[in-house]
């Protein structure tokens, strides 16, 4: 499938915070936006409630992501492309 560029305008501080969180999750901002777009299309709605939760523990999320990454390396799936991951998930 052909890839295209997509430009998003946002406040510089917001971009910095988003980029940092994505890095903590072990993904790029582009990957995060692609995940969001796929979820919106699949569910035909915004796939989450919009609310503030001060109890979110980012270090716990990073720990879980690191564990998943280690498992992917162990299982030989760490180098899968986004297309390969989607084929695995959606069976296409």
PyMOL Python script that loads the backbone (N, CA, C, O; Angstrom):
from pymol import cmd

cmd.read_pdbstr("""\
ATOM      1  N   UNK A   1       0.845  -1.174   0.000  1.00  0.00           N
ATOM      2  CA  UNK A   1       0.000   0.000   0.000  1.00  0.00           C
ATOM      3  C   UNK A   1       0.891   1.239   0.000  1.00  0.00           C
ATOM      4  O   UNK A   1       1.878   1.302   0.733  1.00  0.00           O
ATOM      5  N   UNK A   2       0.542   2.209  -0.815  1.00  0.00           N
ATOM      6  CA  UNK A   2       1.323   3.430  -0.944  1.00  0.00           C
ATOM      7  C   UNK A   2       1.260   4.255   0.329  1.00  0.00           C
ATOM      8  O   UNK A   2       0.195   4.407   0.928  1.00  0.00           O
ATOM      9  N   UNK A   3       2.391   4.783   0.737  1.00  0.00           N
ATOM     10  CA  UNK A   3       2.472   5.661   1.905  1.00  0.00           C
ATOM     11  C   UNK A   3       2.378   7.113   1.433  1.00  0.00           C
ATOM     12  O   UNK A   3       2.911   7.450   0.376  1.00  0.00           O
ATOM     13  N   UNK A   4       1.717   7.965   2.193  1.00  0.00           N
ATOM     14  CA  UNK A   4       1.629   9.395   1.885  1.00  0.00           C
ATOM     15  C   UNK A   4       1.995  10.194   3.130  1.00  0.00           C
ATOM     16  O   UNK A   4       1.881   9.704   4.254  1.00  0.00           O
ATOM     17  N   UNK A   5       2.432  11.419   2.915  1.00  0.00           N
ATOM     18  CA  UNK A   5       2.750  12.305   4.035  1.00  0.00           C
ATOM     19  C   UNK A   5       1.470  12.949   4.552  1.00  0.00           C
ATOM     20  O   UNK A   5       0.543  13.209   3.785  1.00  0.00           O
ATOM     21  N   UNK A   6       1.426  13.201   5.836  1.00  0.00           N
ATOM     22  CA  UNK A   6       0.264  13.797   6.487  1.00  0.00           C
ATOM     23  C   UNK A   6       0.801  14.830   7.473  1.00  0.00           C
ATOM     24  O   UNK A   6       1.563  14.479   8.373  1.00  0.00           O
ATOM     25  N   UNK A   7       0.425  16.071   7.324  1.00  0.00           N
ATOM     26  CA  UNK A   7       0.925  17.141   8.184  1.00  0.00           C
ATOM     27  C   UNK A   7      -0.126  17.500   9.220  1.00  0.00           C
ATOM     28  O   UNK A   7      -1.301  17.669   8.894  1.00  0.00           O
ATOM     29  N   UNK A   8       0.302  17.616  10.462  1.00  0.00           N
ATOM     30  CA  UNK A   8      -0.590  18.001  11.555  1.00  0.00           C
ATOM     31  C   UNK A   8      -0.004  19.235  12.218  1.00  0.00           C
ATOM     32  O   UNK A   8       1.180  19.267  12.554  1.00  0.00           O
ATOM     33  N   UNK A   9      -0.833  20.245  12.403  1.00  0.00           N
ATOM     34  CA  UNK A   9      -0.386  21.445  13.093  1.00  0.00           C
ATOM     35  C   UNK A   9      -0.811  21.344  14.553  1.00  0.00           C
ATOM     36  O   UNK A   9      -1.957  21.024  14.866  1.00  0.00           O
ATOM     37  N   UNK A  10       0.154  21.628  15.445  1.00  0.00           N
ATOM     38  CA  UNK A  10      -0.164  21.645  16.870  1.00  0.00           C
ATOM     39  C   UNK A  10       0.828  22.553  17.587  1.00  0.00           C
ATOM     40  O   UNK A  10       1.897  22.870  17.067  1.00  0.00           O
ATOM     41  N   UNK A  11       0.455  22.951  18.765  1.00  0.00           N
ATOM     42  CA  UNK A  11       1.287  23.765  19.632  1.00  0.00           C
ATOM     43  C   UNK A  11       2.607  23.046  19.874  1.00  0.00           C
ATOM     44  O   UNK A  11       2.625  21.826  20.041  1.00  0.00           O
ATOM     45  N   UNK A  12       3.717  23.789  19.894  1.00  0.00           N
ATOM     46  CA  UNK A  12       5.039  23.208  20.069  1.00  0.00           C
ATOM     47  C   UNK A  12       5.163  22.430  21.383  1.00  0.00           C
ATOM     48  O   UNK A  12       5.773  21.361  21.413  1.00  0.00           O
ATOM     49  N   UNK A  13       4.589  22.961  22.470  1.00  0.00           N
ATOM     50  CA  UNK A  13       4.638  22.256  23.757  1.00  0.00           C
ATOM     51  C   UNK A  13       3.881  20.934  23.687  1.00  0.00           C
ATOM     52  O   UNK A  13       4.347  19.915  24.198  1.00  0.00           O
ATOM     53  N   UNK A  14       2.710  20.957  23.051  1.00  0.00           N
ATOM     54  CA  UNK A  14       1.922  19.733  22.892  1.00  0.00           C
ATOM     55  C   UNK A  14       2.706  18.697  22.102  1.00  0.00           C
ATOM     56  O   UNK A  14       2.744  17.523  22.471  1.00  0.00           O
ATOM     57  N   UNK A  15       3.333  19.136  21.011  1.00  0.00           N
ATOM     58  CA  UNK A  15       4.135  18.228  20.192  1.00  0.00           C
ATOM     59  C   UNK A  15       5.252  17.596  21.019  1.00  0.00           C
ATOM     60  O   UNK A  15       5.489  16.391  20.932  1.00  0.00           O
ATOM     61  N   UNK A  16       5.934  18.409  21.817  1.00  0.00           N
ATOM     62  CA  UNK A  16       7.024  17.894  22.644  1.00  0.00           C
ATOM     63  C   UNK A  16       6.541  16.861  23.650  1.00  0.00           C
ATOM     64  O   UNK A  16       7.184  15.830  23.847  1.00  0.00           O
ATOM     65  N   UNK A  17       5.411  17.136  24.286  1.00  0.00           N
ATOM     66  CA  UNK A  17       4.861  16.189  25.259  1.00  0.00           C
ATOM     67  C   UNK A  17       4.420  14.900  24.571  1.00  0.00           C
ATOM     68  O   UNK A  17       4.662  13.804  25.076  1.00  0.00           O
ATOM     69  N   UNK A  18       3.770  15.042  23.410  1.00  0.00           N
ATOM     70  CA  UNK A  18       3.298  13.881  22.658  1.00  0.00           C
ATOM     71  C   UNK A  18       4.484  13.029  22.205  1.00  0.00           C
ATOM     72  O   UNK A  18       4.466  11.804  22.324  1.00  0.00           O
ATOM     73  N   UNK A  19       5.507  13.696  21.688  1.00  0.00           N
ATOM     74  CA  UNK A  19       6.696  12.979  21.217  1.00  0.00           C
ATOM     75  C   UNK A  19       7.362  12.218  22.361  1.00  0.00           C
ATOM     76  O   UNK A  19       7.769  11.069  22.188  1.00  0.00           O
ATOM     77  N   UNK A  20       7.473  12.848  23.518  1.00  0.00           N
ATOM     78  CA  UNK A  20       8.078  12.200  24.686  1.00  0.00           C
ATOM     79  C   UNK A  20       7.283  10.975  25.127  1.00  0.00           C
ATOM     80  O   UNK A  20       7.857   9.927  25.421  1.00  0.00           O
ATOM     81  N   UNK A  21       5.958  11.115  25.171  1.00  0.00           N
ATOM     82  CA  UNK A  21       5.124   9.977  25.565  1.00  0.00           C
ATOM     83  C   UNK A  21       5.251   8.830  24.558  1.00  0.00           C
ATOM     84  O   UNK A  21       5.367   7.666  24.941  1.00  0.00           O
ATOM     85  N   UNK A  22       5.228   9.170  23.281  1.00  0.00           N
ATOM     86  CA  UNK A  22       5.375   8.133  22.252  1.00  0.00           C
ATOM     87  C   UNK A  22       6.695   7.396  22.419  1.00  0.00           C
ATOM     88  O   UNK A  22       6.745   6.170  22.316  1.00  0.00           O
ATOM     89  N   UNK A  23       7.767   8.145  22.679  1.00  0.00           N
ATOM     90  CA  UNK A  23       9.070   7.521  22.902  1.00  0.00           C
ATOM     91  C   UNK A  23       9.020   6.611  24.119  1.00  0.00           C
ATOM     92  O   UNK A  23       9.593   5.522  24.098  1.00  0.00           O
ATOM     93  N   UNK A  24       8.340   7.040  25.184  1.00  0.00           N
ATOM     94  CA  UNK A  24       8.192   6.201  26.381  1.00  0.00           C
ATOM     95  C   UNK A  24       7.431   4.919  26.069  1.00  0.00           C
ATOM     96  O   UNK A  24       7.681   3.876  26.674  1.00  0.00           O
ATOM     97  N   UNK A  25       6.498   5.003  25.119  1.00  0.00           N
ATOM     98  CA  UNK A  25       5.739   3.823  24.711  1.00  0.00           C
ATOM     99  C   UNK A  25       6.504   2.977  23.704  1.00  0.00           C
ATOM    100  O   UNK A  25       6.056   1.891  23.337  1.00  0.00           O
ATOM    101  N   UNK A  26       7.660   3.469  23.252  1.00  0.00           N
ATOM    102  CA  UNK A  26       8.469   2.715  22.309  1.00  0.00           C
ATOM    103  C   UNK A  26       8.002   2.837  20.867  1.00  0.00           C
ATOM    104  O   UNK A  26       8.208   1.923  20.068  1.00  0.00           O
ATOM    105  N   UNK A  27       7.376   3.958  20.529  1.00  0.00           N
ATOM    106  CA  UNK A  27       6.895   4.138  19.157  1.00  0.00           C
ATOM    107  C   UNK A  27       7.096   5.577  18.723  1.00  0.00           C
ATOM    108  O   UNK A  27       7.310   6.465  19.548  1.00  0.00           O
ATOM    109  N   UNK A  28       7.026   5.793  17.424  1.00  0.00           N
ATOM    110  CA  UNK A  28       7.119   7.147  16.883  1.00  0.00           C
ATOM    111  C   UNK A  28       5.740   7.812  16.948  1.00  0.00           C
ATOM    112  O   UNK A  28       4.723   7.154  17.164  1.00  0.00           O
ATOM    113  N   UNK A  29       5.738   9.126  16.756  1.00  0.00           N
ATOM    114  CA  UNK A  29       4.465   9.839  16.686  1.00  0.00           C
ATOM    115  C   UNK A  29       3.675   9.363  15.473  1.00  0.00           C
ATOM    116  O   UNK A  29       2.450   9.258  15.533  1.00  0.00           O
ATOM    117  N   UNK A  30       4.354   9.077  14.389  1.00  0.00           N
ATOM    118  CA  UNK A  30       3.691   8.592  13.180  1.00  0.00           C
ATOM    119  C   UNK A  30       2.972   7.268  13.448  1.00  0.00           C
ATOM    120  O   UNK A  30       1.834   7.079  13.018  1.00  0.00           O
ATOM    121  N   UNK A  31       3.632   6.360  14.153  1.00  0.00           N
ATOM    122  CA  UNK A  31       3.002   5.082  14.490  1.00  0.00           C
ATOM    123  C   UNK A  31       1.779   5.297  15.372  1.00  0.00           C
ATOM    124  O   UNK A  31       0.746   4.662  15.163  1.00  0.00           O
ATOM    125  N   UNK A  32       1.888   6.191  16.358  1.00  0.00           N
ATOM    126  CA  UNK A  32       0.762   6.467  17.256  1.00  0.00           C
ATOM    127  C   UNK A  32      -0.429   7.024  16.483  1.00  0.00           C
ATOM    128  O   UNK A  32      -1.568   6.630  16.731  1.00  0.00           O
ATOM    129  N   UNK A  33      -0.174   7.928  15.556  1.00  0.00           N
ATOM    130  CA  UNK A  33      -1.268   8.511  14.770  1.00  0.00           C
ATOM    131  C   UNK A  33      -1.884   7.462  13.849  1.00  0.00           C
ATOM    132  O   UNK A  33      -3.099   7.452  13.654  1.00  0.00           O
ATOM    133  N   UNK A  34      -1.063   6.583  13.282  1.00  0.00           N
ATOM    134  CA  UNK A  34      -1.588   5.493  12.453  1.00  0.00           C
ATOM    135  C   UNK A  34      -2.472   4.550  13.274  1.00  0.00           C
ATOM    136  O   UNK A  34      -3.522   4.115  12.803  1.00  0.00           O
ATOM    137  N   UNK A  35      -2.048   4.239  14.492  1.00  0.00           N
ATOM    138  CA  UNK A  35      -2.852   3.382  15.373  1.00  0.00           C
ATOM    139  C   UNK A  35      -4.191   4.053  15.657  1.00  0.00           C
ATOM    140  O   UNK A  35      -5.240   3.411  15.597  1.00  0.00           O
ATOM    141  N   UNK A  36      -4.149   5.347  15.966  1.00  0.00           N
ATOM    142  CA  UNK A  36      -5.372   6.098  16.231  1.00  0.00           C
ATOM    143  C   UNK A  36      -6.299   6.070  15.011  1.00  0.00           C
ATOM    144  O   UNK A  36      -7.490   5.789  15.148  1.00  0.00           O
ATOM    145  N   UNK A  37      -5.763   6.361  13.823  1.00  0.00           N
ATOM    146  CA  UNK A  37      -6.583   6.399  12.606  1.00  0.00           C
ATOM    147  C   UNK A  37      -7.223   5.041  12.335  1.00  0.00           C
ATOM    148  O   UNK A  37      -8.400   4.971  11.981  1.00  0.00           O
ATOM    149  N   UNK A  38      -6.464   3.974  12.498  1.00  0.00           N
ATOM    150  CA  UNK A  38      -7.012   2.628  12.265  1.00  0.00           C
ATOM    151  C   UNK A  38      -8.133   2.306  13.256  1.00  0.00           C
ATOM    152  O   UNK A  38      -9.144   1.707  12.889  1.00  0.00           O
ATOM    153  N   UNK A  39      -7.942   2.710  14.517  1.00  0.00           N
ATOM    154  CA  UNK A  39      -8.967   2.460  15.527  1.00  0.00           C
ATOM    155  C   UNK A  39     -10.238   3.250  15.221  1.00  0.00           C
ATOM    156  O   UNK A  39     -11.337   2.715  15.370  1.00  0.00           O
ATOM    157  N   UNK A  40     -10.116   4.511  14.797  1.00  0.00           N
ATOM    158  CA  UNK A  40     -11.281   5.325  14.448  1.00  0.00           C
ATOM    159  C   UNK A  40     -12.037   4.673  13.297  1.00  0.00           C
ATOM    160  O   UNK A  40     -13.262   4.560  13.339  1.00  0.00           O
ATOM    161  N   UNK A  41     -11.316   4.248  12.282  1.00  0.00           N
ATOM    162  CA  UNK A  41     -11.965   3.618  11.116  1.00  0.00           C
ATOM    163  C   UNK A  41     -12.646   2.318  11.517  1.00  0.00           C
ATOM    164  O   UNK A  41     -13.794   2.076  11.144  1.00  0.00           O
ATOM    165  N   UNK A  42     -11.947   1.483  12.272  1.00  0.00           N
ATOM    166  CA  UNK A  42     -12.508   0.187  12.672  1.00  0.00           C
ATOM    167  C   UNK A  42     -13.756   0.352  13.540  1.00  0.00           C
ATOM    168  O   UNK A  42     -14.749  -0.347  13.343  1.00  0.00           O
ATOM    169  N   UNK A  43     -13.704   1.276  14.499  1.00  0.00           N
ATOM    170  CA  UNK A  43     -14.813   1.441  15.445  1.00  0.00           C
ATOM    171  C   UNK A  43     -15.834   2.476  15.001  1.00  0.00           C
ATOM    172  O   UNK A  43     -16.920   2.569  15.573  1.00  0.00           O
ATOM    173  N   UNK A  44     -15.484   3.255  13.978  1.00  0.00           N
ATOM    174  CA  UNK A  44     -16.349   4.316  13.474  1.00  0.00           C
ATOM    175  C   UNK A  44     -16.732   5.315  14.570  1.00  0.00           C
ATOM    176  O   UNK A  44     -17.853   5.822  14.618  1.00  0.00           O
ATOM    177  N   UNK A  45     -15.755   5.579  15.449  1.00  0.00           N
ATOM    178  CA  UNK A  45     -15.915   6.563  16.522  1.00  0.00           C
ATOM    179  C   UNK A  45     -14.542   6.847  17.113  1.00  0.00           C
ATOM    180  O   UNK A  45     -13.579   6.133  16.832  1.00  0.00           O
ATOM    181  N   UNK A  46     -14.454   7.876  17.923  1.00  0.00           N
ATOM    182  CA  UNK A  46     -13.221   8.101  18.684  1.00  0.00           C
ATOM    183  C   UNK A  46     -13.136   6.946  19.678  1.00  0.00           C
ATOM    184  O   UNK A  46     -14.057   6.746  20.471  1.00  0.00           O
ATOM    185  N   UNK A  47     -12.044   6.186  19.644  1.00  0.00           N
ATOM    186  CA  UNK A  47     -12.014   4.912  20.374  1.00  0.00           C
ATOM    187  C   UNK A  47     -11.681   5.006  21.859  1.00  0.00           C
ATOM    188  O   UNK A  47     -11.183   4.043  22.442  1.00  0.00           O
ATOM    189  N   UNK A  48     -11.946   6.142  22.470  1.00  0.00           N
ATOM    190  CA  UNK A  48     -11.663   6.271  23.889  1.00  0.00           C
ATOM    191  C   UNK A  48     -12.493   7.404  24.469  1.00  0.00           C
ATOM    192  O   UNK A  48     -12.938   8.299  23.751  1.00  0.00           O
ATOM    193  N   UNK A  49     -12.692   7.351  25.769  1.00  0.00           N
ATOM    194  CA  UNK A  49     -13.340   8.457  26.467  1.00  0.00           C
ATOM    195  C   UNK A  49     -12.300   9.549  26.652  1.00  0.00           C
ATOM    196  O   UNK A  49     -11.127   9.265  26.893  1.00  0.00           O
ATOM    197  N   UNK A  50     -12.723  10.769  26.541  1.00  0.00           N
ATOM    198  CA  UNK A  50     -11.814  11.884  26.742  1.00  0.00           C
ATOM    199  C   UNK A  50     -12.033  12.388  28.162  1.00  0.00           C
ATOM    200  O   UNK A  50     -13.067  12.973  28.482  1.00  0.00           O
ATOM    201  N   UNK A  51     -11.029  12.146  29.006  1.00  0.00           N
ATOM    202  CA  UNK A  51     -11.122  12.533  30.403  1.00  0.00           C
ATOM    203  C   UNK A  51      -9.718  12.717  30.960  1.00  0.00           C
ATOM    204  O   UNK A  51      -8.742  12.306  30.333  1.00  0.00           O
ATOM    205  N   UNK A  52      -9.615  13.310  32.091  1.00  0.00           N
ATOM    206  CA  UNK A  52      -8.326  13.513  32.749  1.00  0.00           C
ATOM    207  C   UNK A  52      -8.190  12.492  33.861  1.00  0.00           C
ATOM    208  O   UNK A  52      -9.092  12.334  34.685  1.00  0.00           O
ATOM    209  N   UNK A  53      -7.068  11.804  33.883  1.00  0.00           N
ATOM    210  CA  UNK A  53      -6.813  10.812  34.920  1.00  0.00           C
ATOM    211  C   UNK A  53      -5.405  11.030  35.436  1.00  0.00           C
ATOM    212  O   UNK A  53      -4.437  10.673  34.764  1.00  0.00           O
ATOM    213  N   UNK A  54      -5.279  11.602  36.600  1.00  0.00           N
ATOM    214  CA  UNK A  54      -3.956  11.886  37.154  1.00  0.00           C
ATOM    215  C   UNK A  54      -3.275  10.642  37.702  1.00  0.00           C
ATOM    216  O   UNK A  54      -2.121  10.713  38.125  1.00  0.00           O
ATOM    217  N   UNK A  55      -3.959   9.504  37.707  1.00  0.00           N
ATOM    218  CA  UNK A  55      -3.382   8.274  38.242  1.00  0.00           C
ATOM    219  C   UNK A  55      -2.610   7.468  37.203  1.00  0.00           C
ATOM    220  O   UNK A  55      -2.081   6.401  37.516  1.00  0.00           O
ATOM    221  N   UNK A  56      -2.540   7.970  35.963  1.00  0.00           N
ATOM    222  CA  UNK A  56      -1.820   7.247  34.926  1.00  0.00           C
ATOM    223  C   UNK A  56      -0.348   7.175  35.317  1.00  0.00           C
ATOM    224  O   UNK A  56       0.266   8.190  35.647  1.00  0.00           O
ATOM    225  N   UNK A  57       0.200   5.989  35.278  1.00  0.00           N
ATOM    226  CA  UNK A  57       1.582   5.785  35.677  1.00  0.00           C
ATOM    227  C   UNK A  57       2.415   5.515  34.430  1.00  0.00           C
ATOM    228  O   UNK A  57       2.426   4.393  33.923  1.00  0.00           O
ATOM    229  N   UNK A  58       3.109   6.527  33.934  1.00  0.00           N
ATOM    230  CA  UNK A  58       3.873   6.394  32.694  1.00  0.00           C
ATOM    231  C   UNK A  58       5.042   5.434  32.844  1.00  0.00           C
ATOM    232  O   UNK A  58       5.393   4.741  31.889  1.00  0.00           O
ATOM    233  N   UNK A  59       5.646   5.379  34.017  1.00  0.00           N
ATOM    234  CA  UNK A  59       6.760   4.452  34.178  1.00  0.00           C
ATOM    235  C   UNK A  59       6.268   3.005  34.105  1.00  0.00           C
ATOM    236  O   UNK A  59       6.988   2.135  33.617  1.00  0.00           O
ATOM    237  N   UNK A  60       5.071   2.743  34.576  1.00  0.00           N
ATOM    238  CA  UNK A  60       4.472   1.396  34.466  1.00  0.00           C
ATOM    239  C   UNK A  60       4.201   1.073  33.007  1.00  0.00           C
ATOM    240  O   UNK A  60       4.464  -0.043  32.558  1.00  0.00           O
ATOM    241  N   UNK A  61       3.673   2.050  32.257  1.00  0.00           N
ATOM    242  CA  UNK A  61       3.422   1.834  30.832  1.00  0.00           C
ATOM    243  C   UNK A  61       4.725   1.561  30.097  1.00  0.00           C
ATOM    244  O   UNK A  61       4.770   0.696  29.223  1.00  0.00           O
ATOM    245  N   UNK A  62       5.782   2.284  30.435  1.00  0.00           N
ATOM    246  CA  UNK A  62       7.088   2.059  29.805  1.00  0.00           C
ATOM    247  C   UNK A  62       7.601   0.664  30.146  1.00  0.00           C
ATOM    248  O   UNK A  62       8.153  -0.022  29.285  1.00  0.00           O
ATOM    249  N   UNK A  63       7.425   0.250  31.374  1.00  0.00           N
ATOM    250  CA  UNK A  63       7.856  -1.083  31.786  1.00  0.00           C
ATOM    251  C   UNK A  63       7.130  -2.167  30.989  1.00  0.00           C
ATOM    252  O   UNK A  63       7.747  -3.136  30.548  1.00  0.00           O
ATOM    253  N   UNK A  64       5.833  -2.002  30.807  1.00  0.00           N
ATOM    254  CA  UNK A  64       5.052  -2.967  30.028  1.00  0.00           C
ATOM    255  C   UNK A  64       5.515  -2.974  28.581  1.00  0.00           C
ATOM    256  O   UNK A  64       5.675  -4.039  27.985  1.00  0.00           O
ATOM    257  N   UNK A  65       5.733  -1.783  28.006  1.00  0.00           N
ATOM    258  CA  UNK A  65       6.201  -1.688  26.626  1.00  0.00           C
ATOM    259  C   UNK A  65       7.563  -2.344  26.472  1.00  0.00           C
ATOM    260  O   UNK A  65       7.802  -3.058  25.498  1.00  0.00           O
ATOM    261  N   UNK A  66       8.458  -2.107  27.427  1.00  0.00           N
ATOM    262  CA  UNK A  66       9.784  -2.731  27.380  1.00  0.00           C
ATOM    263  C   UNK A  66       9.674  -4.252  27.437  1.00  0.00           C
ATOM    264  O   UNK A  66      10.409  -4.955  26.744  1.00  0.00           O
ATOM    265  N   UNK A  67       8.769  -4.753  28.249  1.00  0.00           N
ATOM    266  CA  UNK A  67       8.552  -6.192  28.347  1.00  0.00           C
ATOM    267  C   UNK A  67       8.045  -6.770  27.022  1.00  0.00           C
ATOM    268  O   UNK A  67       8.494  -7.828  26.581  1.00  0.00           O
ATOM    269  N   UNK A  68       7.107  -6.061  26.399  1.00  0.00           N
ATOM    270  CA  UNK A  68       6.586  -6.502  25.097  1.00  0.00           C
ATOM    271  C   UNK A  68       7.697  -6.488  24.057  1.00  0.00           C
ATOM    272  O   UNK A  68       7.806  -7.409  23.247  1.00  0.00           O
ATOM    273  N   UNK A  69       8.527  -5.440  24.078  1.00  0.00           N
ATOM    274  CA  UNK A  69       9.641  -5.342  23.131  1.00  0.00           C
ATOM    275  C   UNK A  69      10.614  -6.515  23.321  1.00  0.00           C
ATOM    276  O   UNK A  69      11.061  -7.109  22.340  1.00  0.00           O
ATOM    277  N   UNK A  70      10.942  -6.849  24.570  1.00  0.00           N
ATOM    278  CA  UNK A  70      11.845  -7.977  24.852  1.00  0.00           C
ATOM    279  C   UNK A  70      11.248  -9.284  24.349  1.00  0.00           C
ATOM    280  O   UNK A  70      11.956 -10.115  23.779  1.00  0.00           O
ATOM    281  N   UNK A  71       9.941  -9.468  24.559  1.00  0.00           N
ATOM    282  CA  UNK A  71       9.271 -10.674  24.055  1.00  0.00           C
ATOM    283  C   UNK A  71       9.330 -10.738  22.533  1.00  0.00           C
ATOM    284  O   UNK A  71       9.536 -11.810  21.965  1.00  0.00           O
ATOM    285  N   UNK A  72       9.151  -9.593  21.869  1.00  0.00           N
ATOM    286  CA  UNK A  72       9.204  -9.551  20.407  1.00  0.00           C
ATOM    287  C   UNK A  72      10.597  -9.927  19.911  1.00  0.00           C
ATOM    288  O   UNK A  72      10.730 -10.646  18.920  1.00  0.00           O
ATOM    289  N   UNK A  73      11.632  -9.448  20.592  1.00  0.00           N
ATOM    290  CA  UNK A  73      13.006  -9.801  20.217  1.00  0.00           C
ATOM    291  C   UNK A  73      13.221 -11.299  20.424  1.00  0.00           C
ATOM    292  O   UNK A  73      13.783 -11.976  19.563  1.00  0.00           O
ATOM    293  N   UNK A  74      12.777 -11.806  21.559  1.00  0.00           N
ATOM    294  CA  UNK A  74      12.920 -13.232  21.884  1.00  0.00           C
ATOM    295  C   UNK A  74      12.199 -14.109  20.861  1.00  0.00           C
ATOM    296  O   UNK A  74      12.693 -15.175  20.492  1.00  0.00           O
ATOM    297  N   UNK A  75      11.029 -13.655  20.406  1.00  0.00           N
ATOM    298  CA  UNK A  75      10.224 -14.442  19.472  1.00  0.00           C
ATOM    299  C   UNK A  75      10.555 -14.183  18.008  1.00  0.00           C
ATOM    300  O   UNK A  75       9.947 -14.773  17.115  1.00  0.00           O
ATOM    301  N   UNK A  76      11.523 -13.295  17.763  1.00  0.00           N
ATOM    302  CA  UNK A  76      11.928 -13.009  16.392  1.00  0.00           C
ATOM    303  C   UNK A  76      10.941 -12.171  15.608  1.00  0.00           C
ATOM    304  O   UNK A  76      10.929 -12.219  14.378  1.00  0.00           O
ATOM    305  N   UNK A  77      10.107 -11.399  16.299  1.00  0.00           N
ATOM    306  CA  UNK A  77       9.106 -10.583  15.611  1.00  0.00           C
ATOM    307  C   UNK A  77       9.370  -9.087  15.757  1.00  0.00           C
ATOM    308  O   UNK A  77       8.529  -8.277  15.365  1.00  0.00           O
ATOM    309  N   UNK A  78      10.513  -8.706  16.310  1.00  0.00           N
ATOM    310  CA  UNK A  78      10.800  -7.295  16.593  1.00  0.00           C
ATOM    311  C   UNK A  78      10.982  -6.467  15.328  1.00  0.00           C
ATOM    312  O   UNK A  78      10.785  -5.252  15.355  1.00  0.00           O
ATOM    313  N   UNK A  79      11.350  -7.097  14.231  1.00  0.00           N
ATOM    314  CA  UNK A  79      11.622  -6.351  13.008  1.00  0.00           C
ATOM    315  C   UNK A  79      10.447  -6.337  12.042  1.00  0.00           C
ATOM    316  O   UNK A  79      10.618  -6.011  10.867  1.00  0.00           O
ATOM    317  N   UNK A  80       9.254  -6.687  12.520  1.00  0.00           N
ATOM    318  CA  UNK A  80       8.085  -6.691  11.637  1.00  0.00           C
ATOM    319  C   UNK A  80       7.725  -5.273  11.223  1.00  0.00           C
ATOM    320  O   UNK A  80       7.794  -4.344  12.027  1.00  0.00           O
ATOM    321  N   UNK A  81       7.339  -5.117   9.958  1.00  0.00           N
ATOM    322  CA  UNK A  81       6.880  -3.818   9.477  1.00  0.00           C
ATOM    323  C   UNK A  81       5.436  -3.594   9.925  1.00  0.00           C
ATOM    324  O   UNK A  81       4.772  -4.519  10.393  1.00  0.00           O
ATOM    325  N   UNK A  82       4.959  -2.360   9.777  1.00  0.00           N
ATOM    326  CA  UNK A  82       3.574  -2.060  10.127  1.00  0.00           C
ATOM    327  C   UNK A  82       2.621  -2.901   9.286  1.00  0.00           C
ATOM    328  O   UNK A  82       1.616  -3.395   9.795  1.00  0.00           O
ATOM    329  N   UNK A  83       2.932  -3.066   7.999  1.00  0.00           N
ATOM    330  CA  UNK A  83       2.091  -3.901   7.134  1.00  0.00           C
ATOM    331  C   UNK A  83       2.051  -5.344   7.624  1.00  0.00           C
ATOM    332  O   UNK A  83       0.988  -5.965   7.630  1.00  0.00           O
ATOM    333  N   UNK A  84       3.193  -5.883   8.032  1.00  0.00           N
ATOM    334  CA  UNK A  84       3.243  -7.265   8.539  1.00  0.00           C
ATOM    335  C   UNK A  84       2.455  -7.401   9.837  1.00  0.00           C
ATOM    336  O   UNK A  84       1.772  -8.403  10.048  1.00  0.00           O
ATOM    337  N   UNK A  85       2.546  -6.402  10.699  1.00  0.00           N
ATOM    338  CA  UNK A  85       1.783  -6.424  11.951  1.00  0.00           C
ATOM    339  C   UNK A  85       0.293  -6.410  11.660  1.00  0.00           C
ATOM    340  O   UNK A  85      -0.470  -7.167  12.260  1.00  0.00           O
ATOM    341  N   UNK A  86      -0.124  -5.546  10.734  1.00  0.00           N
ATOM    342  CA  UNK A  86      -1.544  -5.468  10.388  1.00  0.00           C
ATOM    343  C   UNK A  86      -2.033  -6.763   9.767  1.00  0.00           C
ATOM    344  O   UNK A  86      -3.154  -7.190  10.043  1.00  0.00           O
ATOM    345  N   UNK A  87      -1.223  -7.395   8.939  1.00  0.00           N
ATOM    346  CA  UNK A  87      -1.609  -8.683   8.352  1.00  0.00           C
ATOM    347  C   UNK A  87      -1.791  -9.722   9.461  1.00  0.00           C
ATOM    348  O   UNK A  87      -2.710 -10.539   9.419  1.00  0.00           O
ATOM    349  N   UNK A  88      -0.906  -9.676  10.446  1.00  0.00           N
ATOM    350  CA  UNK A  88      -1.003 -10.603  11.575  1.00  0.00           C
ATOM    351  C   UNK A  88      -2.284 -10.346  12.382  1.00  0.00           C
ATOM    352  O   UNK A  88      -2.957 -11.289  12.799  1.00  0.00           O
ATOM    353  N   UNK A  89      -2.613  -9.082  12.596  1.00  0.00           N
ATOM    354  CA  UNK A  89      -3.787  -8.726  13.387  1.00  0.00           C
ATOM    355  C   UNK A  89      -5.081  -8.988  12.616  1.00  0.00           C
ATOM    356  O   UNK A  89      -6.010  -9.607  13.135  1.00  0.00           O
ATOM    357  N   UNK A  90      -5.125  -8.511  11.375  1.00  0.00           N
ATOM    358  CA  UNK A  90      -6.367  -8.545  10.610  1.00  0.00           C
ATOM    359  C   UNK A  90      -6.456  -9.712   9.634  1.00  0.00           C
ATOM    360  O   UNK A  90      -7.495  -9.902   9.000  1.00  0.00           O
ATOM    361  N   UNK A  91      -5.384 -10.502   9.497  1.00  0.00           N
ATOM    362  CA  UNK A  91      -5.413 -11.668   8.622  1.00  0.00           C
ATOM    363  C   UNK A  91      -5.520 -11.326   7.146  1.00  0.00           C
ATOM    364  O   UNK A  91      -6.059 -12.109   6.364  1.00  0.00           O
ATOM    365  N   UNK A  92      -5.011 -10.165   6.761  1.00  0.00           N
ATOM    366  CA  UNK A  92      -5.080  -9.769   5.351  1.00  0.00           C
ATOM    367  C   UNK A  92      -3.776 -10.033   4.663  1.00  0.00           C
ATOM    368  O   UNK A  92      -3.641  -9.764   3.470  1.00  0.00           O
TER     369      UNK A  92
END
""", "prot")
cmd.dss("prot")
cmd.show_as("cartoon", "prot")
cmd.util.cbc("prot")
cmd.orient("prot")
